[in-house]
Amino acid sequence: MKEISETEKRDAVRSLLGSLLEKKSDRTAFTDEDSLVLSGRLDSLDVIDLISFLEERFGLDFADDGFDQHELDSVNAILGRVAV
């Protein structure tokens, strides 16, 4: 299986988060550091979609590992979780 570059990971995560926000008619730009979950821009249903994406795309297993909402709050936090 081909190794995914950090840029590709970042682009994939940003694309998904942008799509989730777009569904809420939230077109406000966000940086890699911006809070998206704790700020309320994304809700628990969005987090489920995000977890499903991360499991499918990057092979993470949240059922075994669990998670803290801070780990999924920003692009950089998500990428930190993907790198583990």
Sequence and secondary structure as in RCSB ss.txt:
>XXXX:A:sequence
MKEISETEKRDAVRSLLGSLLEKKSDRTAFTDEDSLVLSGRLDSLDVIDLISFLEERFGLDFADDGFDQHELDSV
NAILGRVAV
>XXXX:A:secstr
     HHHHHHHHHHHHHHHHHHTT      TT  SSTTSSS HHHHHHHHHHHHHHH   HHHH   GGGGSSH
HHHHHHHH 
